[in-house]
């Protein structure tokens, strides 16, 4: 099994569960026993440093000033067909 630790999981547009809709999850641990991740674009009273001190020094995605735009931003950076998804409005019927 290849570990996804350190990777970003980006919710697909068909995932409409409100807990994961348009989320960007940083995988902190992934092994045969399971996985643990942190949703980066949802507000929390707990700081990253407090919850996961080993991730306190990570890049712009954790400390973004625009958590609402993180989902689109990460997809834009991936490029290719993901750029199209990044531009998708929250309600596709308004497209």
N, C-alpha and C positions, 0 to 999 in steps of 0.2 A: 504494500500500500504506500502510495506517495503522499507525504504529509502536505497539507495546505497551510501549515503554520506560516504566518507572515504575509499571506495573500489577502486580497480584498475579494469578498463575495458581493456581487452586485445583483440586487433583486431584478428579475425579469419583469417586463411590463404586465405579464399575465398573473403575477403573484399579487392578488388583491387583498390578502389578509392584512387588516390594518396594523398588526404588529410588525409586519415586514414590508409593507408597501413602499417601494422606492428607497429601500434601505441600502446602506453600504456597511458591510460587516468586516471588521479586521479579525482574521482568525488568529487567536493567540496560542491555541494548542489544538492539535489534531493527531490522534493516534488510534490504535486498535480499540482503546477504551471509550473513545468518543471525541467530541470537539467542544471547544469553548471559543466564543467570539464576542466582540464588542461592537454594538451598533454605533457607528460614528456620527450619524446625522439625526440623532434624537437628543433632546435636552435631558440633562440629568443633574440632580443636586450633588452627586458624587463626582469628584474630579478623576481624571484618568490616573493621575499620580497616586491618588488615594486607593483606587480600586485595583490598579495594575501597575505598581511602581516600575516594573521592568520595561514598560512601554512609555514611560514619562518623556523620554527623549526623542520619540518618533516624530516624522515629518508632518507637512502642511495639512494633511487630511484629518489628523486627530484634532489639531488646534485651529480648524478653519473658522473664519469669521462669518461664513455663509453655510451653515449646516443644511439649510433648505436647498441650496444649489449643489451640494456635494454629489448627489446621485448623477446629475447631468454632467458635472465637471469630470468625474472619473470616467464616465463613458466617452466623453469627448476626447480625453487624453488617450484612451485605448485606440481611437481612430477607426478607420474602415467602416463596416456596417454599424458599429456601435455609435458612431456620430449621429446616425439617423434616430436611434432610440433616445439619445440625449436631448434631441429637439422635440420629442413627443410631448404634447401638452398633458397636464394631469387628467383631463377628460378628453380622450381622443375624438369624441363626437363633436367637439368644438373646433376641430382641425379644419 
